[in-house]
Amino acid sequence: MLHYSNFRYNEPMKDTTFTTSDVRKIAGLANIPVTDEEAQDLAEGFTKTLKVVDTLSEVDVTGVTPTNQVTGLENVFREDEIDKTRIFTQEEALKNGKRVHKGFFVVDQVLEQ
Amino acid sequence: MKLNELTVKDAIAKLKKKEFSHAELYKDLHDAIAEKNSLYNIYLSLDAEAVSKADALLDTPLAGIPIAVKDNFLTTVLPTTASSFVLKGFRPPFDSTATKKLQKAGSVVIGKTNMDAWAHGSSTETSDFGPTKNPRNPDYLPGGSSGGSAAAIAANLTIGAIGSETAGSIRQPASWCGVVGLKPTYGRVSRYGVIAMASSTDSPGPIGKTVEDCAIMLTHMAGHDRYDGTTLPRPVPDYTKVLTKGVKGMKMGICYMDHPNIKGTDLDTAILKAAKVFEEMGAHVDMIPMSRDGKKGTILAPDYAIGVYTVVQRSEVSSNLARYDGVRYGADRSVFAHEAKNRIMLGTFTLSKGYADKYYVRAQQVRSLYRKNFEDLFSTYDVLLSSPTPGYALPSGASSGDPLFGELQDMLVEPSSLVGNTGISVPCWRNPETNLFLGLNIMEDQWQEEKILQAAAAYEQATDWNEWAK
């Protein structure tokens, strides 16, 4: 088994700790319902995970350009034409919907009345 | 010998010579699945009609052989769930490019294999459909996330298989199950129709009984795809052509051996023995020291890659899984299990205002340091040797309760995966008491699949660890 104690990390600059209210805020942003028990568990997990991530602060990255992609490709274009092999019929598009009504998807109300 | 025990290469050759029929091959296979699938929980769905499709394919390159497909590749013939209840029963309206190409080359998708839900994990224990067991020893994990495909190969419940890897998800289960797994260069195999996990590193690839089987499958999976803007328009060679070239004169470097998680373990012994095998075949092998700064002639410690990978992967997961709203398909977001919630939410945090610079941008900067480090090393070495994972398969249940379980299992491949490099894992050790295997990971720069296949094939032929290659 692996143990965190095997890692020779220096002390992180500053520990990031999460409370259950931090978790509830993130849950709201991510639109994920969480129970009280889950919020507690996630808070502990996030704190533990960020402790490892915080070790990145000991790396000198002065002047280093971030790597956002590794292919080196730039501006990949395609012809502006309709690809008929990729068009769904209305039936195909709706067939996996759990709530459909008269050929439409049903969505929850998002605007206040 | 039952026909389901055949390799891709032998099955194709024997079918073409009419030594047996598709009906006989598929019967042995379905008998084996009926006997063992309930023990190991490998297949989530099976195509009972597969054999009827195979007959017409005799004259194709793959001659109608069956392949097992990880359940994150969209298939119109079978449901696709990514092992999550969110997509339970989902029937994709189109096929992934990778499976379509393999089908066009003459293979038949026999079934969809279990995986960590959404490919989040390295154990196959996070599947909502229950864990898969390691056929080499069912008290142990098969690894993951492509654990079902690796287990299908190990148990001879298929002829060929495919999986996908972000960092370790092909090579770690291949290593733990004692089979061969190849992670192609990012952009070599199309991601179109593969349920997105971490878009900047997801790489679909083959899992097989032998190096040659992986070479055959890769030849028919790879290539530019106009539906995936990150695939490159480079020609696809016949990857089987290089397998007998040997390693004479090749320059190899051994990595990560001084890491505290490896030093003094069976892995230490296994990798050094593998190096000796290469030296006897005429390769030149150096030990590359590990460093905390990646200065020239050293390999940058993999430990920082855990942080980089965690931030990059969680961030991309958060974006990719935002689409599961339960409107067009699937269930609503309350159905996500613990691990998906954990990753989505942590990624939401690392991308949120005020934290993106601190975590996401910094992680991408450290990613650049790994890139520079590999560029330096590959200016000296043809291939790098290591292992995909720090040891043997762990016992069932080992993944629970540790939010970084996967990252610790995958730390040795995270640096190279984050920079898009290719690698292959081949069996290089077996513990006679537990029947568990270790894997040798042969890594190369982007687009050098031929070089790793060449080295892996030479190793496989020179050693006795792979029973199918004998």
Contacts between the chains, C-beta under 8 A, distances in Angstrom:
chain1	res1	chain2	res2	distance
A	1	B	394	7.0
A	1	B	398	7.4
A	2	B	261	5.7
A	2	B	390	6.4
A	2	B	408	4.8
A	2	B	409	8.0
A	6	B	260	4.7
A	6	B	261	5.5
A	7	B	260	7.8
A	7	B	303	5.7
A	8	B	260	7.4
A	8	B	303	8.0
A	9	B	303	7.3
A	23	B	345	7.1
A	26	B	345	4.8
A	26	B	348	5.3
A	26	B	349	5.1
A	26	B	352	7.5
A	27	B	345	6.2
A	29	B	348	5.1
A	29	B	352	6.7
A	30	B	318	6.7
A	30	B	322	7.9
A	30	B	344	5.3
A	30	B	345	5.1
A	30	B	348	4.3
A	31	B	325	7.9
A	31	B	333	5.6
A	32	B	333	5.5
A	32	B	334	7.9
A	32	B	336	6.5
A	32	B	341	5.3
A	32	B	344	6.2
A	32	B	345	6.1
A	33	B	333	7.1
A	33	B	334	4.8
A	34	B	341	6.8
A	38	B	338	7.2
A	38	B	341	7.1
A	41	B	338	7.7
A	42	B	341	7.0
A	42	B	342	6.1
A	42	B	345	6.5
A	45	B	342	5.8
A	45	B	403	3.9
A	46	B	342	8.0
A	46	B	345	7.7
A	46	B	346	5.8
A	46	B	349	7.1
A	46	B	403	7.8
A	48	B	403	5.7
A	48	B	404	7.1
A	49	B	310	6.2
A	49	B	346	6.3
A	49	B	403	5.1
A	49	B	404	6.1
A	52	B	306	5.8
A	52	B	307	5.7
A	52	B	310	6.8
A	52	B	404	6.2
A	52	B	407	7.7
A	53	B	307	4.4
A	53	B	310	5.6
A	53	B	311	5.8
A	53	B	350	7.9
A	53	B	359	6.3
A	53	B	363	7.7
A	54	B	307	7.7
A	55	B	303	7.2
A	55	B	304	6.7
A	55	B	307	5.6
A	56	B	304	6.2
A	56	B	307	4.5
A	56	B	308	6.9
A	56	B	311	7.8
A	56	B	359	8.0
A	56	B	362	5.4
A	56	B	363	6.3
A	56	B	366	5.5
A	57	B	362	7.4
A	59	B	304	6.0
A	59	B	365	8.0
A	59	B	366	5.3
A	59	B	369	6.9
A	60	B	293	7.7
A	61	B	362	6.4
A	61	B	365	3.9
A	61	B	366	6.3
A	61	B	368	7.9
A	61	B	369	7.2
A	64	B	365	4.4
A	64	B	366	7.9
A	64	B	368	5.1
A	64	B	369	6.5
A	65	B	365	7.4
A	65	B	368	6.0
A	66	B	361	5.5
A	66	B	364	3.4
A	66	B	365	5.0
A	66	B	367	7.2
A	66	B	368	6.4
A	67	B	364	5.4
A	67	B	365	7.8
A	67	B	367	4.3
A	67	B	368	4.5
A	67	B	371	5.7
A	67	B	418	7.9
A	67	B	419	7.4
A	68	B	200	7.3
A	68	B	364	6.0
A	69	B	200	5.9
A	69	B	230	7.5
A	70	B	186	5.7
A	70	B	187	8.0
A	70	B	200	7.2
A	70	B	371	7.3
A	70	B	418	7.9
A	70	B	419	5.6
A	70	B	420	3.5
A	70	B	446	7.3
A	71	B	186	6.7
A	71	B	187	4.8
A	71	B	230	5.5
A	71	B	232	6.4
A	71	B	420	7.0
A	73	B	187	7.8
A	73	B	229	7.3
A	73	B	230	6.7
A	73	B	232	6.9
A	76	B	229	4.1
A	76	B	230	7.8
A	78	B	226	6.2
A	78	B	229	7.8
A	86	B	94	7.4
A	86	B	227	7.8
A	88	B	93	5.7
A	92	B	93	4.6
A	93	B	93	7.4
A	93	B	328	7.4
A	95	B	91	7.0
A	95	B	93	7.1
A	96	B	90	5.7
A	96	B	91	6.4
A	96	B	93	7.7
A	96	B	328	6.8
A	96	B	329	3.5
A	96	B	330	7.3
A	97	B	327	7.0
A	97	B	328	5.8
A	97	B	329	6.5
A	98	B	326	6.6
A	98	B	330	7.9
A	98	B	331	7.2
A	99	B	327	7.7
A	105	B	327	5.2
A	105	B	328	6.1
A	106	B	327	7.9
A	107	B	327	5.5
